[in-house]
Amino acid sequence: MISLHDTTGLILAGGAGLRMGGADKGLLPWRNLPMAAHVAGRLRPQVNRLLISCNRNRDYYATLGDATVTDSRRDFQGPLAGLEAAIPHLASAFLVIAPCDNPLLPLNLVERLLDPLLAAVGGTTAISYAHDGERSQYLCAAIRTGILPSLPIFLDEGHRAVRHWYARHRCAVVDFSDQPGCFANFNNPDQQL
């Protein structure tokens, strides 16, 4: 069993909110709290340190985690830019990421995502991500921090797709089909959880 001091959590809340008319998705209310507060409440007990990647509303997000990080790249270049922003703040062997709009994250997310990374002979598996039984949940993932130096290079080449960066590393898919509702997210103004 991995000790918590080896794992940092990162909530990705730095998007432009284009599908939400520019609203900060993490601050949208759900069950009387901003969605990001629900995500933090579920992820925080599973990690030693919690970072929030955000490009606005930093004062609020600072109340949810141990530190906030902001993209160094301009114009909301996606979740990988938020991940890149966290690199200087990491001292743990593992990073677990989650989006700010998954308020029902599994309470055993970190444990299950880390299993294949810890079981791999010689530490060959670098990334594991959730699959809810219907689709891959690329933004619910565990990453060996040792591979993160490859990320700025990937972004400098003009790439943005999370799954394409993952494809450059050995990955494991973790079956969460027993908890499919845990990955429900809020992606457009007409959707209700």
Protein Blocks (a to p, Z undefined) as FASTA:
>chain_A
ZZfklpccdddfkbgolmnnopafklpceehiafklmmmmmmmmmpmbdcdddfehklmm
mmmmmbdcddfbghiibjklmmmmmmmmpcbfbdcdddfklmkbcfklmmmmmmmmmmpg
hhlafbdcddehjaccfklccddfklmmmmmmmmmnopabfklmmmmpccddddfklmmm
lmgccfbfkbcZZ
